[in-house]
Amino acid sequence: MKKLLLLLSLLLLTCNAQAQLLEQVTVKEILPTVKSSAESGFAQDAALTHTLFLGIEYQGIRLEMNLDDGKATGWLFRFYSASLDSSVYYVGARVPIIGTQAVKLAIDTLTQYFPVSIGTTGLVEPWVDSDEALQGSKDGGAETFLQGNQDAHVALAFTINNPVQNEYIPQGQYWVFRYAASADTLTCMVHANTGLPFRCLSGNAPKILSIPPTTARIGVKYSYRVNAYGDPTPVYSLSTAPIGMVIDESSGMITWTPTAGQEGQQDVVVVASNNSGSDTQSFQINVQGSATTPTIVSTPTTEAYAGKQYMYQLVANGSPAPVYALAESPQGMLIDGGRGSLFWTPTRAQAAAHQVRITATNAAGSDEQSFTLEVYKEPVIAPVPNQSISADKVFTLDPSVDARPEPTFRLDAGPSGLTIDENSGQISWTPSTAQAGTHVVLFTASNRAGIGQQSFEIDVDGTVGVLPVEMAGSFHITGQFPQPAGDMLTVQLRSRVSEALLVTVHDMLGRTVLQRTWQPRAATAQFTLPLAGLRSGMYTYRVSGSSHSIIRNFVVAR
């Protein structure tokens, strides 16, 4: 600080040093000059982090702040450069005739005057000038203090942008004023953005600001650092405490490991004291019994259904309450770690057996539960094209069904003599000539997940000599993959002719969703159907030539 005042005395050499002709100014009145000096003499990216006033006297030079308007005879400005990772102080003052002056200090040595650690976070507009901030401190309690202490003056005032709450100053931008008098002191904080008062702490006596944890457990270490604001630094002690609890008189750190028999409420009174007085904080600690290892006692439901939400509420004993986690699970399954609620909505593509492994963990240990979750899906029957058949000939049809587990089949409506195999679903019929005409067939596939139903028409015509479905002809399909299909389906076939083939794809309602012409180039060939635009479900494709058509079913799974 001697260096600071020596620099101020140099500023006065051009005037009358004995007359102390430094003008009183607010901090923002000289900020532009100081900032310009910092950017040219220190770093282009110089960012203002703090402004500071110190009400001291040295070799006849007195730094003062006017209690009426917040103007001072000199200010310090701290700047930080991110590019240099360095900080520097500037002195700013206004001298008659010469005007506003700014002088850089050689080293950053003023941190002893701050009750908090100096950071690098810059002040952000808006922040109020010193006159408005001084009035805010008066409104918050300083006015009463000044009336009761006629010799009071501002010993310290500074701005700070505090990025993280500490034991003295909350997060945010603040003006801090420390008023000193022969009998007492007062420290006031003002919101720098608005100039509104935040709080005032009177005297040098300590003020405990920290909040204690109020739960503990047998055999588990309890700790609490007591933070008190005071000058000089307070000394900490315990006036009331359970057996075994100790406090570090310098740091305020309380440590304690409860033992058997100390369960329940334990009273604690901590004292922070210095030469000016003391402050006490009283609280109770609820001590719970020793931790016990969790045991999962709930039983899961082991069946889930595609498209429907599966939920399992885990229950585990043990103290403290355990935290739940999934150690093994299918994609998309979630668990609430605190409540133990398990959720999942499987897709049709996930219809299979899945392994699930859950852990419940607390301070004493953990438990694990494993089970197999079977996912079932209700039957989806592929559309069946209308059929044209001849009388007195055996007609069979094998419907394609996507289901888990395998369904059983039932005939709901159909002509006389038509049957359906309960297990395979094969439809069989030998119509008589008397049954010529159109007949509607309705059948159902069902399993534990639900039911699916499909219908189609059979036209019995004595003039039809062959079955149009899957007739032997100039080409036949030898394979298709993958099953189920995703964004595409590849179809393999053999062809004895080189004619162009028409390929159409139909959805479950019989609507055409894709159509293209394909020309085989060899006896054995394959073509690919693009399916990216189709939703999950059952579909049918038909390959048609000049002599016959072939129909196949397939499933799209997303």
C-alpha positions as CSV (number, residue, x, y, z in Angstrom):
1,M,0.0,0.0,0.0
2,K,3.0,2.3,0.6
3,K,3.7,1.9,-3.2
4,L,0.2,3.0,-4.0
5,L,0.4,6.2,-1.9
6,L,3.8,7.0,-3.2
7,L,2.4,6.8,-6.7
8,L,-0.4,9.1,-5.7
9,S,2.1,11.5,-4.2
10,L,3.9,11.6,-7.6
11,L,0.6,12.6,-9.2
12,L,0.4,15.6,-6.8
13,L,3.9,16.8,-7.4
14,T,2.7,18.7,-10.4
15,C,0.3,20.6,-8.1
16,N,0.5,21.6,-4.4
17,A,1.1,18.3,-2.5
18,Q,0.5,20.0,0.9
19,A,-2.9,21.2,-0.1
20,Q,-4.1,17.6,-1.0
21,L,-5.9,18.8,-4.1
22,L,-7.1,15.4,-5.2
23,E,-10.7,15.8,-6.4
24,Q,-13.4,13.5,-5.2
25,V,-14.9,11.3,-8.0
26,T,-17.2,8.3,-8.3
27,V,-15.5,5.2,-9.6
28,K,-17.2,5.3,-13.0
29,E,-16.2,8.9,-13.6
30,I,-12.5,7.8,-14.0
31,L,-13.1,4.3,-15.2
32,P,-12.8,5.1,-19.0
33,T,-9.4,6.7,-18.6
34,V,-8.1,3.8,-16.4
35,K,-9.5,1.2,-18.8
36,S,-7.9,2.8,-21.8
37,S,-4.5,2.8,-19.9
38,A,-4.9,-0.8,-19.0
39,E,-5.7,-1.9,-22.6
40,S,-2.7,0.0,-24.0
41,G,-0.2,-0.5,-21.2
42,F,-1.2,-4.0,-20.0
43,A,-3.2,-6.1,-22.5
44,Q,-5.8,-5.5,-25.2
45,D,-8.2,-8.0,-23.5
46,A,-7.8,-6.4,-20.1
47,A,-11.1,-7.1,-18.2
48,L,-12.1,-5.2,-15.1
49,T,-12.6,-7.7,-12.2
50,H,-12.7,-5.4,-9.1
51,T,-12.7,-1.7,-8.1
52,L,-11.4,-0.8,-4.6
53,F,-11.3,2.1,-2.2
54,L,-9.1,2.1,0.9
55,G,-9.6,4.9,3.5
56,I,-6.1,5.2,4.8
57,E,-3.5,8.0,5.3
58,Y,0.2,8.0,4.5
59,Q,2.7,10.9,4.7
60,G,0.0,13.5,4.7
61,I,-2.0,12.0,1.8
62,R,-5.4,11.0,2.9
63,L,-7.8,8.8,0.8
64,E,-11.3,9.6,1.7
65,M,-14.9,8.8,0.6
66,N,-17.6,11.3,1.0
67,L,-20.4,9.8,3.0
68,D,-23.0,12.0,1.2
69,D,-22.3,11.1,-2.4
70,G,-19.9,8.1,-2.5
71,K,-17.2,10.0,-4.2
72,A,-13.5,9.3,-3.2
73,T,-10.1,10.9,-3.7
74,G,-8.7,7.8,-5.4
75,W,-9.7,4.4,-6.6
76,L,-7.9,1.2,-7.5
77,F,-8.9,-0.9,-10.5
78,R,-7.9,-4.6,-10.9
79,F,-7.7,-6.0,-14.5
80,Y,-7.2,-9.6,-15.7
81,S,-5.9,-10.7,-19.1
82,A,-7.0,-14.2,-20.2
83,S,-4.3,-14.2,-22.9
84,L,-1.6,-13.4,-20.4
85,D,-3.2,-15.3,-17.5
86,S,-2.1,-12.3,-15.4
87,S,-3.6,-9.5,-13.4
88,V,-2.6,-5.9,-12.5
89,Y,-3.8,-3.0,-10.4
90,Y,-4.2,0.6,-11.6
91,V,-4.5,3.7,-9.5
92,G,-7.0,6.2,-10.7
93,A,-7.4,9.8,-9.5
94,R,-8.4,13.3,-10.7
95,V,-5.9,16.1,-10.2
96,P,-6.8,19.7,-10.7
97,I,-5.4,21.2,-14.0
98,I,-3.9,17.8,-15.0
99,G,-7.2,16.0,-15.0
100,T,-7.8,12.2,-14.6
101,Q,-4.7,10.1,-14.2
102,A,-4.0,6.4,-14.2
103,V,-0.9,4.7,-13.0
104,K,-0.1,1.0,-13.1
105,L,1.2,-0.7,-9.9
106,A,4.2,-2.9,-10.5
107,I,2.8,-6.0,-8.7
108,D,-0.5,-7.4,-7.5
109,T,-0.1,-7.1,-3.7
110,L,-3.5,-5.9,-2.4
111,T,-5.3,-9.2,-1.8
112,Q,-4.8,-8.9,1.9
113,Y,-7.6,-6.3,2.1
114,F,-10.2,-8.6,0.7
115,P,-12.2,-11.0,2.9
116,V,-12.5,-13.4,0.0
117,S,-10.2,-15.0,-2.6
118,I,-9.5,-12.8,-5.6
119,G,-10.8,-14.3,-8.8
120,T,-10.6,-13.6,-12.5
121,T,-14.3,-13.1,-13.2
122,G,-15.0,-9.8,-14.8
123,L,-17.6,-7.3,-13.8
124,V,-20.6,-7.4,-16.2
125,E,-22.8,-4.4,-17.0
126,P,-25.1,-3.2,-15.6
127,W,-23.4,-2.4,-12.2
128,V,-24.2,0.8,-10.3
129,D,-21.7,3.6,-9.6
130,S,-20.3,4.2,-6.1
131,D,-22.8,6.9,-5.2
132,E,-25.8,4.7,-5.8
133,A,-24.1,1.7,-4.1
134,L,-23.3,3.8,-1.0
135,Q,-27.0,4.8,-0.7
136,G,-28.0,1.2,-1.0
137,S,-25.7,0.3,2.0
138,K,-27.3,3.1,4.0
139,D,-30.8,1.8,3.2
140,G,-29.7,-1.6,4.3
141,G,-28.6,-0.5,7.8
142,A,-25.5,1.8,7.5
143,E,-27.6,5.0,8.0
144,T,-28.4,3.9,11.5
145,F,-24.8,2.9,12.2
146,L,-23.6,6.3,11.0
147,Q,-26.1,8.2,13.2
148,G,-24.9,6.2,16.2
149,N,-21.2,6.6,15.4
150,Q,-20.3,10.2,14.5
151,D,-16.6,9.3,13.8
152,A,-17.5,6.6,11.3
153,H,-15.9,6.5,7.9
154,V,-15.7,4.1,4.9
155,A,-12.5,2.1,5.5
156,L,-13.0,-0.2,2.5
157,A,-15.3,-0.4,-0.5
158,F,-15.0,-2.8,-3.4
159,T,-16.9,-4.5,-6.2
160,I,-16.8,-8.2,-6.9
161,N,-18.4,-10.7,-9.4
162,N,-18.5,-13.9,-7.3
163,P,-19.0,-16.9,-9.7
164,V,-19.4,-19.5,-6.9
165,Q,-21.0,-18.9,-3.4
166,N,-18.5,-19.1,-0.6
167,E,-18.7,-18.7,3.2
168,Y,-18.9,-14.9,3.0
169,I,-20.4,-13.8,-0.3
170,P,-23.2,-15.4,-2.4
171,Q,-22.9,-16.0,-6.1
172,G,-23.4,-12.7,-8.1
173,Q,-22.1,-9.1,-8.4
174,Y,-21.9,-7.1,-5.2
175,W,-20.7,-3.8,-3.8
176,V,-19.2,-4.3,-0.3
177,F,-18.7,-1.4,2.2
178,R,-16.9,-1.6,5.5
179,Y,-17.6,1.2,7.9
180,A,-15.2,1.8,10.7
181,A,-15.7,3.8,13.9
182,S,-13.8,3.9,17.2
183,A,-16.5,1.8,18.9
184,D,-17.7,-0.6,16.3
185,T,-17.6,-1.7,12.6
186,L,-20.3,-2.5,10.0
187,T,-20.0,-4.4,6.8
188,C,-22.8,-4.0,4.2
189,M,-23.4,-5.8,0.9
190,V,-25.3,-4.2,-2.0
191,H,-26.5,-5.9,-5.2
192,A,-24.2,-4.3,-7.7
193,N,-26.7,-4.7,-10.6
194,T,-29.5,-2.8,-8.9
195,G,-28.0,-0.9,-6.0
196,L,-30.5,-2.5,-3.6
197,P,-29.2,-3.6,-0.1
198,F,-28.5,-7.3,0.5
199,R,-27.4,-7.4,4.2
200,C,-25.3,-5.7,6.8
201,L,-23.2,-7.4,9.5
202,S,-22.4,-5.2,12.5
203,G,-19.2,-5.2,14.6
204,N,-16.1,-7.3,14.4
205,A,-17.6,-10.1,16.3
206,P,-17.9,-13.4,14.3
207,K,-21.1,-14.3,12.5
208,I,-21.6,-18.0,11.7
209,L,-23.0,-18.2,8.1
210,S,-22.7,-22.0,7.3
211,I,-25.5,-24.6,7.6
212,P,-24.8,-27.9,9.3
213,P,-25.8,-31.3,8.1
214,T,-28.3,-32.8,10.6
215,T,-28.1,-36.5,9.9
216,A,-25.5,-39.1,10.8
217,R,-25.2,-42.9,11.0
218,I,-23.5,-45.2,13.5
219,G,-20.1,-46.2,12.3
220,V,-20.0,-43.6,9.5
221,K,-17.8,-40.4,9.8
222,Y,-19.7,-37.1,10.2
223,S,-18.0,-33.9,9.2
224,Y,-19.1,-30.2,9.1
225,R,-16.9,-27.2,8.5
226,V,-18.2,-24.2,10.4
227,N,-17.7,-20.9,8.6
228,A,-17.9,-17.6,10.4
229,Y,-17.1,-14.0,9.2
230,G,-15.2,-11.9,11.8
231,D,-12.1,-9.8,12.2
232,P,-9.8,-11.0,13.6
233,T,-10.3,-14.5,12.4
234,P,-12.5,-16.3,15.0
235,V,-11.5,-19.3,17.1
236,Y,-14.0,-22.3,17.2
237,S,-15.1,-24.4,20.1
238,L,-17.9,-26.8,21.1
239,S,-19.9,-25.9,24.2
240,T,-22.2,-28.8,23.8
241,A,-21.4,-32.0,21.9
242,P,-21.9,-35.8,22.0
243,I,-19.0,-38.0,23.2
244,G,-16.3,-38.3,20.6
245,M,-17.1,-35.1,18.6
246,V,-14.2,-32.7,18.1
247,I,-13.6,-29.4,16.4
248,D,-10.5,-27.8,14.9
249,E,-10.3,-24.4,16.6
250,S,-8.6,-22.8,13.6
251,S,-10.5,-24.3,10.6
252,G,-13.8,-24.9,12.3
253,M,-13.9,-28.5,11.0
254,I,-16.1,-30.8,13.2
255,T,-15.5,-34.5,12.9
256,W,-17.3,-37.4,14.7
257,T,-17.9,-41.1,14.2
258,P,-21.1,-42.1,16.2
259,T,-20.8,-45.4,18.1
260,A,-23.5,-47.9,19.2
261,G,-25.8,-46.3,21.8
262,Q,-25.7,-42.8,20.3
263,E,-28.7,-43.4,18.1
264,G,-31.4,-40.6,18.2
265,Q,-31.1,-36.9,18.6
266,Q,-27.7,-35.4,19.6
267,D,-27.4,-31.8,20.6
268,V,-24.6,-29.6,19.4
269,V,-23.6,-26.0,20.2
270,V,-20.7,-24.5,18.3
271,V,-19.1,-21.2,19.3
272,A,-17.0,-18.8,17.1
273,S,-15.3,-16.1,19.1
274,N,-12.7,-13.4,18.8
275,N,-11.7,-10.3,20.8
276,S,-14.8,-8.5,19.8
277,G,-17.4,-11.1,20.7
278,S,-18.8,-14.4,19.8
279,D,-21.6,-16.2,17.9
280,T,-23.2,-19.5,18.6
281,Q,-25.0,-22.1,16.4
282,S,-27.2,-24.7,18.0
283,F,-28.5,-27.7,16.1
284,Q,-29.5,-31.4,16.5
285,I,-28.1,-34.4,14.6
286,N,-30.4,-37.3,14.0
287,V,-28.2,-40.4,14.4
288,Q,-29.5,-43.5,12.7
289,G,-28.5,-47.1,13.3
290,S,-25.6,-48.7,11.6
291,A,-26.0,-49.4,7.9
292,T,-27.4,-52.8,6.9
293,T,-26.9,-54.5,3.5
294,P,-29.8,-54.3,1.2
295,T,-31.9,-57.4,0.3
296,I,-34.2,-57.2,-2.7
297,V,-37.5,-58.8,-1.5
298,S,-39.8,-58.0,-4.4
299,T,-40.6,-60.5,-7.2
300,P,-40.7,-59.3,-10.8
301,T,-43.3,-60.1,-13.4
302,T,-41.5,-62.0,-16.1
303,E,-43.8,-61.4,-19.0
304,A,-44.0,-58.3,-21.2
305,Y,-45.9,-57.5,-24.4
306,A,-44.7,-55.6,-27.4
307,G,-46.1,-52.1,-27.6
308,K,-47.3,-52.0,-24.0
309,Q,-45.5,-50.6,-21.0
310,Y,-43.8,-53.0,-18.6
311,M,-43.4,-51.8,-15.0
312,Y,-41.8,-53.5,-12.0
313,Q,-41.5,-51.8,-8.6
314,L,-38.5,-53.1,-6.8
315,V,-38.6,-53.3,-3.0
316,A,-35.5,-53.8,-0.9
317,N,-34.8,-53.5,2.8
318,G,-31.6,-52.2,4.3
319,S,-30.5,-48.9,5.8
320,P,-29.9,-46.4,4.4
321,A,-32.3,-46.8,1.5
322,P,-30.4,-48.3,-1.4
323,V,-29.8,-46.9,-4.8
324,Y,-31.0,-49.0,-7.7
325,A,-29.2,-49.5,-11.0
326,L,-29.4,-51.7,-14.1
327,A,-26.4,-54.0,-14.5
328,E,-27.8,-55.8,-17.6
329,S,-30.9,-54.9,-19.5
330,P,-32.4,-54.7,-23.0
331,Q,-32.2,-51.5,-25.0
332,G,-34.7,-48.8,-23.9
333,M,-35.2,-50.1,-20.3
334,L,-35.0,-47.5,-17.6
335,I,-34.9,-47.5,-13.8
336,D,-35.5,-44.8,-11.2
337,G,-32.4,-45.1,-9.0
338,G,-34.1,-43.6,-6.0
339,R,-37.5,-45.2,-6.1
340,G,-36.6,-48.5,-7.8
341,S,-39.3,-48.2,-10.5
342,L,-38.4,-50.1,-13.6
343,F,-40.0,-49.1,-17.0
344,W,-39.8,-50.5,-20.5
345,T,-42.0,-50.5,-23.6
346,P,-40.6,-53.2,-25.9
347,T,-41.1,-53.1,-29.7
348,R,-42.3,-56.0,-31.8
349,A,-38.7,-56.5,-33.0
350,Q,-37.7,-57.1,-29.3
351,A,-40.1,-60.0,-28.9
352,A,-37.7,-62.6,-27.4
353,A,-36.2,-63.6,-24.0
354,H,-34.1,-60.9,-22.4
355,Q,-31.8,-61.0,-19.4
356,V,-32.3,-58.4,-16.7
357,R,-29.9,-57.8,-13.8
358,I,-30.6,-55.2,-11.1
359,T,-28.4,-54.0,-8.2
360,A,-29.5,-52.3,-4.9
361,T,-26.6,-50.6,-3.2
362,N,-26.0,-48.6,0.0
363,A,-23.1,-47.8,2.3
364,A,-23.1,-51.4,3.8
365,G,-23.1,-53.3,0.5
366,S,-25.3,-54.4,-2.3
367,D,-27.8,-57.1,-3.5
368,E,-28.5,-58.3,-7.0
369,Q,-31.6,-59.7,-8.7
370,S,-31.5,-61.5,-12.1
371,F,-34.4,-62.8,-14.1
372,T,-35.4,-63.6,-17.7
373,L,-38.1,-61.4,-19.2
374,E,-40.1,-63.0,-21.9
375,V,-41.5,-60.5,-24.5
376,Y,-44.5,-61.7,-26.4
377,K,-46.3,-60.1,-29.4
378,E,-49.9,-60.5,-30.6
379,P,-50.4,-62.2,-34.0
380,V,-50.3,-60.0,-37.1
381,I,-51.7,-61.9,-40.1
382,A,-50.4,-60.9,-43.5
383,P,-53.0,-59.9,-46.0
384,V,-54.4,-62.8,-48.1
385,P,-55.2,-61.9,-51.7
386,N,-58.5,-63.0,-53.0
387,Q,-58.4,-66.4,-54.6
388,S,-59.8,-67.9,-57.8
389,I,-60.1,-71.7,-57.7
390,S,-61.8,-74.5,-59.6
391,A,-64.5,-76.8,-58.3
392,D,-63.8,-80.4,-57.2
393,K,-60.1,-79.7,-56.7
394,V,-58.2,-79.5,-53.4
395,F,-57.4,-75.9,-52.3
396,T,-54.9,-75.2,-49.5
397,L,-53.5,-71.9,-48.2
398,D,-50.9,-71.3,-45.5
399,P,-51.3,-67.9,-43.9
400,S,-48.2,-66.0,-42.8
401,V,-48.3,-64.8,-39.2
402,D,-45.9,-62.8,-37.1
403,A,-46.4,-63.7,-33.5
404,R,-44.7,-64.9,-30.2
405,P,-45.6,-67.4,-29.0
406,E,-46.9,-69.4,-31.9
407,P,-50.7,-68.8,-32.2
408,T,-53.6,-71.1,-32.5
409,F,-56.1,-70.6,-35.3
410,R,-59.9,-70.5,-35.5
411,L,-62.2,-70.3,-38.4
412,D,-64.8,-67.6,-37.8
413,A,-66.7,-67.7,-41.2
414,G,-66.4,-69.7,-44.4
415,P,-68.2,-71.9,-46.8
416,S,-69.3,-75.4,-45.9
417,G,-66.5,-77.9,-45.9
418,L,-63.7,-75.4,-45.5
419,T,-61.4,-76.1,-42.5
420,I,-58.5,-74.6,-40.7
421,D,-55.7,-76.4,-38.8
422,E,-55.7,-75.2,-35.2
423,N,-51.9,-75.4,-34.9
424,S,-50.5,-74.7,-38.4
425,G,-53.3,-72.4,-39.6
426,Q,-53.5,-74.2,-43.0
427,I,-56.8,-73.6,-44.7
428,S,-58.2,-76.6,-46.8
429,W,-61.2,-76.9,-49.0
430,T,-62.5,-79.0,-51.9
431,P,-65.5,-77.0,-53.2
432,S,-68.2,-78.8,-55.1
433,T,-69.7,-77.5,-58.4
434,A,-72.7,-76.5,-56.4
435,Q,-70.6,-74.1,-54.5
436,A,-69.6,-72.0,-57.5
437,G,-69.5,-68.3,-56.7
438,T,-67.8,-66.0,-54.3
439,H,-67.3,-67.0,-50.6
440,V,-65.9,-64.9,-47.7
441,V,-63.4,-66.6,-45.3
442,L,-62.7,-65.0,-41.9
443,F,-60.2,-66.5,-39.5
444,T,-58.4,-65.6,-36.2
445,A,-55.0,-66.3,-34.8
446,S,-54.6,-65.9,-31.0
447,N,-51.9,-66.3,-28.4
448,R,-51.3,-65.0,-24.8
449,A,-50.5,-61.5,-26.2
450,G,-53.7,-61.0,-28.1
451,I,-55.5,-61.9,-31.3
452,G,-55.3,-61.1,-35.0
453,Q,-57.9,-61.5,-37.6
454,Q,-57.9,-61.6,-41.4
455,S,-60.4,-62.2,-44.2
456,F,-60.3,-62.9,-48.0
457,E,-62.6,-64.0,-50.7
458,I,-62.6,-67.3,-52.7
459,D,-64.1,-67.3,-56.1
460,V,-65.1,-70.8,-57.2
461,D,-65.2,-71.1,-61.0
462,G,-65.6,-74.4,-62.9
463,T,-63.6,-72.9,-65.7
464,V,-60.4,-72.3,-63.6
465,G,-58.2,-75.3,-64.1
466,V,-55.2,-74.3,-62.1
467,L,-54.5,-72.3,-58.9
468,P,-53.3,-68.8,-59.6
469,V,-51.5,-68.7,-56.2
470,E,-48.0,-70.2,-56.3
471,M,-48.5,-71.9,-59.7
472,A,-45.6,-73.7,-61.3
473,G,-44.4,-71.6,-64.3
474,S,-41.6,-69.9,-66.0
475,F,-40.1,-68.6,-62.7
476,H,-40.1,-69.4,-59.0
477,I,-38.8,-67.7,-55.8
478,T,-36.0,-69.5,-54.1
479,G,-35.4,-67.2,-51.1
480,Q,-35.8,-63.9,-49.4
481,F,-33.9,-62.1,-46.7
482,P,-33.5,-60.6,-44.1
483,Q,-36.3,-61.8,-41.9
484,P,-37.8,-59.6,-40.6
485,A,-36.9,-57.0,-43.1
486,G,-35.6,-53.5,-42.3
487,D,-34.9,-50.8,-44.9
488,M,-34.8,-53.4,-47.7
489,L,-35.8,-56.9,-48.7
490,T,-33.8,-59.0,-51.2
491,V,-35.7,-61.6,-53.2
492,Q,-33.9,-64.5,-55.1
493,L,-35.6,-66.4,-57.9
494,R,-34.9,-68.7,-60.9
495,S,-36.4,-67.9,-64.3
496,R,-36.6,-69.9,-67.5
497,V,-37.5,-67.0,-69.6
498,S,-36.2,-63.4,-70.0
499,E,-39.5,-61.6,-69.8
500,A,-39.9,-58.5,-67.5
501,L,-41.6,-59.1,-64.2
502,L,-44.0,-56.7,-62.4
503,V,-43.4,-56.5,-58.6
504,T,-46.0,-54.9,-56.3
505,V,-46.1,-54.6,-52.5
506,H,-49.4,-54.4,-50.6
507,D,-50.1,-53.5,-46.9
508,M,-52.5,-55.3,-44.6
509,L,-55.4,-53.3,-46.1
510,G,-54.6,-54.4,-49.6
511,R,-53.3,-51.0,-50.6
512,T,-50.4,-50.9,-53.1
513,V,-47.4,-49.2,-51.4
514,L,-44.7,-50.0,-53.9
515,Q,-44.6,-51.0,-57.6
516,R,-41.7,-51.6,-60.0
517,T,-40.7,-53.6,-63.1
518,W,-37.7,-55.9,-63.0
519,Q,-35.9,-57.6,-65.8
520,P,-34.0,-60.8,-64.9
521,R,-30.5,-60.9,-66.5
522,A,-29.7,-64.5,-65.7
523,A,-31.3,-67.8,-64.8
524,T,-30.6,-67.2,-61.2
525,A,-31.0,-63.6,-60.1
526,Q,-32.2,-61.4,-57.3
527,F,-33.8,-58.0,-56.8
528,T,-34.0,-55.6,-53.8
529,L,-37.2,-53.9,-52.6
530,P,-36.6,-50.5,-50.9
531,L,-38.6,-50.4,-47.7
532,A,-37.3,-47.3,-45.8
533,G,-40.7,-45.6,-46.1
534,L,-42.7,-48.4,-44.7
535,R,-43.8,-48.8,-41.1
536,S,-43.4,-51.9,-39.0
537,G,-46.0,-54.6,-39.8
538,M,-46.9,-57.4,-42.2
539,Y,-46.8,-56.9,-46.0
540,T,-47.3,-59.0,-49.1
541,Y,-45.4,-58.8,-52.4
542,R,-46.5,-60.2,-55.7
543,V,-44.3,-61.1,-58.6
544,S,-46.3,-61.3,-61.9
545,G,-45.3,-62.6,-65.3
546,S,-47.2,-63.3,-68.4
547,S,-48.2,-66.8,-67.4
548,H,-48.5,-66.7,-63.6
549,S,-47.9,-64.8,-60.3
550,I,-46.2,-65.7,-57.0
551,I,-47.2,-64.2,-53.7
552,R,-45.0,-64.0,-50.6
553,N,-45.5,-62.4,-47.2
554,F,-42.9,-60.6,-45.2
555,V,-42.6,-58.5,-42.0
556,V,-41.0,-55.1,-41.6
557,A,-39.6,-54.5,-38.1
558,R,-38.2,-51.1,-36.9
